[in-house]
Amino acid sequence: MAGRAEAVVRGRAGGGIAAPSGEQIEIRAGDQRVVVTEVGAGLRSYAIGERDVLDGYGETGLASVGRGQVLLPWPNRIQDGAYEFAGETHQLPLDDAEGGNAIHGLVRWSPWSAAERDADRIVMEHRLHPRPGYPFTLDLRIEYSLSEDGLRVTSRATNDGPEACPYGSGAHPYLTVGTETVDRVILRAPGGTVLHGDARGIPVRAEAVDGTEYDFRQPRAIGAAILDNAYTDLERDADGLARVELRNPDDGSTLSLWLDESYPYLQLFTGDPLPSVARRSLAVEPMTCAPNAFRTGDSVLVLEPGESTSGTWGIQFSKGDV
């Protein structure tokens, strides 16, 4: 855009070696700094001053365990990778090998292009072409922007094919307020209903959180709770936003992830079975539909030819008062 500084772009890691996640696109506003990657249009890092508020990954690494990745055209899992749509049966690759599921969509490892660049904003685009298991065409767009209100992320999908298609959206940031583990972190989460999954991560029942260890509607320490659950029936502010808040009990600093009404679900994950996470951070994943939604139909969007949909979430940080 004429007259404005552009985002900083790097395509090489140290020593001139190509970064595994492609171009590293940096945006800044004040003391905030975000790095978005060419591969998957993922959110690799977000720092405020010297403080990292995301448990991300290095420039020479890969986005392990979903770190910062964009989950399109579905979030979470599809049981056996198989689903029916419009009278046809589709089979997706089982990239969750241990669980025997398809997981987290089709664009995490694909190259995206930077369509618009400013110092505090980047727009990434990708065309998802038809393929076995998902024979539909989507034009995808992710916008990351920084302001005094923090980070704002908007995803948009347009059905550019001749037939209707199923669609869902999600994101996979791991949040940290600087504690060694999340055990002492004070968590407030808005979910009124929790989904319980089987050993493969497929929901098998829903339960009201009242009186259970999964109720974080009032702030309390995460403690020993093991979380790998989707939530719905989200409490929202007057502006329609639902908020997940993590507070450091030592300095009072608070990290808030908010999601608009296009996201009726969110996943909370303490990363217990993953050595690279091991409760060091909390994944807070906005989702437009439930896990396994392509099979159950639970909140799946059906995009008609030419139809678009969008959703917005963001992250805010407060230094606290102690």
N, C-alpha and C positions, 0 to 999 in steps of 0.2 A: 504494500500500500504506500503510495507516494507520500513523502514527508515524514514517515515514521520509521523508527529503527526496526530491524527484523530480528527474529529469533536467532540465537547462536546455533549453528549446525556443525557437528563434527561427525565424520564417518570412520575415523580411525582411533583405535585405542592406543595405549602406550607402545612405543617402538614401531609405530606405523602399521600394526596388524589390524585388519578389519575387525571391528567390534562384532561379536556374535549377534547382537540385536540390531545391527545396521547403524544407520545415522543416529546420532544422539542430538536431539533438538532441545535446546535449553530456552526456557522463557523465564523472565524475571519481573518482579514488581516490588520496589522497596527492598527489604531484606529477604524476600521470598524467592526461592529458586526451584524450578521444576524441570525434570528431564523426561522427555517423551521419546520413545524409540520408534524407528522405522518399522521394525519387525513387530507386528501385532498392534501398533499404535498404543503400546503399553505405557503405563505410568511407572517409570523406573525409580524415580526418587522425588521427594518433596522435602525441602529444608527451609527452615525459618531461622535466619542467622546461622549459628553453628549447630542448630538443633535439627536432627532428622525426626520428622513426624510419621514417616513411613518406614517400615522394615522392608527395604527394597533390596537391590542387588547392584554389584559393581559393573563398571563399563565393560570389563572383560568377561563377565559371566552371562549365564542364561537365566531367564525368568522361571526359576524352579518353583514348584508347588503353586503355580498360578499367580505369583507375585505381580501385582499391578496390571494384570492382563484384562483385556476386553473380551467379554463372553457373548458372542453373537454367532449364529442366530438363535442360540438358546443358552441359558446359564445352567450350571450344575449337571445332573446326570439324566440320561435316558436309558432305562432298563433294557439290557441286551442290545442296545443301539437300534431297536426296531420300533416302528410306529406306523399307524395308519392315518392317511389324510386324503380326503375326497375320494374314498373308495379304493385307494392304492396303498400297498404295503411297501415301506421303504426300510432299507438296512444301511445303517451308518457304520463306519469303522469303530472298533472297540478299543479306543485309545486309553480307557481306564482298564488296563489289562487285568489287574488284580480283582476288580469288581465285576468285570465282564460287561461294562457299560460304555456308551459314548458319553464324553464329558466336555463341558465348557465350550461348545460350539466349534466353528470351523476356521476362524481367522486369527487365532493366537500366534501362529507361526508364519503368517503370510506377510509379504511386504505391503506397506501402505505408502501413499505419497502425500507430501505436504502441499496442500492446495492454497493455504493462506498462512502468512507468517508475519507476526509483529513481535515487538519486544516482550509483550505480556500475554501473547495469545498465539495458539497454533491450531490449525484445522487439518486433520488427517482424513484421507479418503481412500476407499477400497471398493472395487467391484467384485462381488462374490458371484462367480459363474456357476451354472448348473453342474452337478456332479452326482455320481451314484449315492443314493441316500438322501440327497437334498437337491432335486432337479429344478431349482428355482434361481432367479436372478435378483440380486439385491444390490442397490447402490448404498454404501454405508459411509457415514460421516461422523467423526468424533471431534469436538471442539474442547480444548483445554484453555482456560483463561484465568489470570490472576488479577486480583484487585485488593483493596484494603479489607474486603470481606473474606478474603482467602481464595481457595481454589474452587472453580466451577467447571463441571464436566457435563457436556450435552452430547448425547448420541442421537443420530437420526438414521432411519432406514426407509428406503423407497423400493417398492416392488416394481422392477423394471421388466418383468416378464409378462407373458400372455395369460398366465393363470394365477389364481389365488395361491398364497403360500402361508405356512405357519411361521410364527416369529416370536422370539423372546430375547430379552436383553439383560445383561448383568455386568458387574465389574468386581475385581478381586483385590482390593488394597488391604495390606496388613498394617494396622495402626499401632503406634507406640507412643507412650508418654515418658519414655526414658527409664522405666523401672527394669530391673533385671529379669523379672517374669511378670505376668499379668496378675498373679495371685493377689497382690496388694492394691491393684488398680480398682478404683471406685467406678463401677459401670452403671450407667442408666441406659436401658434399651426399651423401646416402645411396644414390643410385641405382646399382644393379649392371648395369642394362640401359638403353641409350639408344635412343630411336626417332628415326630420321632421316626428315625430310619432304621432299616435292618442292617445287617453286617455289610451290605453292598452300598449303603448310603441312599437307599430308595425309601421314601416315606411310606410307613405302614399304618400310622394313626395320627390323629390330631388331638390335642389336649389343651384345655384352658390352662393358663399358667398360674392361676390363683392357687396359693398355698403350696407351690412346687419350687424346687430349686432353680427352675428356669425363669422365674419371675424377677425381672430387673427393672420393672417400671418405676420403682423407687430406688434411688442410688444406694448401692451397697458393694462391698468388696467382692470380686470374683471368687476369691478363696480357692478351694480345691475343685470347683465346678469344672467339669469337662464338657465343653460345648462344641458340637458339630451339628447344629440344628438350624432349620429354617423357621422363621417366625412370620406370622401374618396378623391381621386385625391390629394394625399399627395405630397407636395413639398419635394424633397430629395436632400441631399448633393451629392457631387461627388462620395462619397463612397457608395451611394445607401441607406443611412440611412435617415429616417424621424425623426425629433426631436420635442418634446414638451418641452418648457422651462418655468419654474416658477421662478420669481425673487422677493425677498423680497425688498421692496422699502426703507427700513430703513438701512439695512446693506449691500445690494448689493449681498447677497448670492443667488446662482442660482442652481436650481435642474432641471436636464434634463433627460427625459425619451426618449430613442431612440428605434427604431424598424426597423428591416431589411425588405427587399422587400417581404418576405413571408406574411407580414401584410399590406394589402392594405387599411385597415380600422382602425379607432380608435374611441372610445367613450369618450366623456367628460361629467362629471356629477358633479354638484355642491352640490348634496345631499339635496336640499331644503326641500323635503317632509319627510325627515328622521330625527327625533329628535336626533339620535346618531351621525349625521353628521352635518346637519344644516349649510352648507357653511363653516365648519371649515377646510375642506380639499377638494381637487379636485381629483376625480377618473379619471385616465387616463388609458384606457383599450385597449391594442393592440388586434386586431381581424383579423383573416385570411379571414373572410367573413362578410357579412352584417347581421344585425338583421333579423330574419325570413328567413334566407337563405335556410333552408331545404325545405321550401315551394316554394320560388321564384327561387332557384337555383343560386342566385347571389354570385358568387365566391366560391361555395361549391367545395371542393376537392373530387374527387372520387378515392379511393384507391383500386387498384386491389389486388387480393391475393398475399401476400408477398411484396407488395409495401410499402415504408416508405416515410414520409415527416417530415420536421423539420423547426423550426423557432426560431429566437433569438431576444430578446430585452434586454434592460438594463437601469440602472440608474447611473447617474454621479452627483456629487455635487461639487460646487465651492464656496469657502468662500467669494468671491467678493473682491472689492478694496475700500470700504468705511467703 
